């Protein structure tokens, strides 16, 4: 059994972070087939006895796909308005997908301030616990229509790490549009190698080229590595998988697909 397979099998509480590029196609439209496939996989995990919280990006991307002519508007009010529109589209996809198995979804939209106020943080935690206990799938995003640059969490990689610690999850899974961490840019070098296990993030950062963000998301490799570091501090592993590959979660759990695991210095499993 692969290490990723083992971790996914043993984990009861799973946070799945889904990036904007995983949810949209190359033209910026919602990749409905992929959203459905991810939802179906989450349903299988739930049926196998796991609890799943989703942190989903995609409000901005879905908003632009809905009102295309606003795509060129760079002013903040339009960008925030697009997120307000896109968040509804996004939730409709999730609601429809989970609804096929009569599973309800609950939307939670958060800002950075929510995490600096202990009362609010406690209420968020209680809401997540209540939803999950009642077999509802929480779907969390940043409240992009409220947050402006100065008060933004900024990327859902950090938000997902905060959710992991708040809910005391067993594992954080990033579904992104890359297969894992490479020592070099795989687009530019044929001999780029995937790093399957990371135990020391500082030495990883000394040895790889970290650059760029993806076209729709605000994060990138750097924010994933920092989010992994954050959960690793609590001995919680993080796994990076290619979210565009069909059945990736199930295949990774069966040891049939690879990705990168961040264990941190303290080994949680093994
Ligand atoms: N909250 C943003 C959205 O839903 C995405 C942030 C991110 O890509 O990390 O569009």
Boltz pocket constraint, residues with backbone or C-beta under 6 A from the ligand:
constraints:
  - pocket:
      binder: B
      contacts: [[A, 19], [A, 20], [A, 56], [A, 57], [A, 58], [A, 59], [A, 60], [A, 61], [A, 83], [A, 141], [A, 142], [A, 144], [A, 154], [A, 155], [A, 156], [A, 157], [A, 216], [A, 217], [A, 218], [A, 219]]
      max_distance: 6.0
